[in-house]
Amino acid sequence: MAGALQRVTTGLGKAVGRLSFAPPVAYVYNPLDYAARPHRLYLERYARGRPEAVLVGMNPGPWGMAQTGVPFGAVSRVRDWLGIEAAVGKPPREHPQRPVEGFACRREEVSGARLWDWARDTFGTPERFFARVYVTNYCPLLFLDEGGRNLTPDKLAATDREALVEPCDRALRRFVEELAPRLVVGVGAYAEQRARTALVGLDVEIGRILHPSPASPAANRGWGEKATEQLRELGLEL
């Protein structure tokens, strides 16, 4: 299974790597390219079964997957809980305020720290977590404007959004066909929306949980408890 998903991921990375983006995008990081080694370890180690649910994030953050190649990849959680660490290269163009330092990066992605801390506190071990839940991202690219501000895919120019969703929709559909979960859960509204479009016709339930971003006031008040309750409402007993 991991081999099939690696082929999907490799194809996705190449497809989105051929795209160009208009302003406000000034920098594009593709961690499926320069952080391919830790991403491959993530697939090999944890994409091994038939999970009940797949959690789908939106796209990498500058201090998460952009550093580690792992979705929601807060450095210390990827290294210390998931047990993944490998060499990470550099994107072709790097914003001076958003350097890629790989596992030497000392900043932590809050969203990723919240998600993986919740997984640890709820399931105890990565093996128990991934036996029931897999985590991926819809879009593998990080977008930055001239000032280094993170741009989510929904903030791109319309023509750029249209070009981006085609390979991302196709890859998500192939991921879900391979993993065959009962439930696909968008982490936030955008990921849920894309899942509903990409997975039309598949025998899978689709839902949403609150995104753990610190920009969300609701997420700053007990995100883990809210996520657990929302998953239970979707039929995933934890």
Summary of the structure (lengths in Angstrom):
residues: 238
radius of gyration: 16.3
end to end distance: 24.8
largest distance: 45.2
contacts: 822
relative contact order: 0.18
helix: 46%
strand: 12%
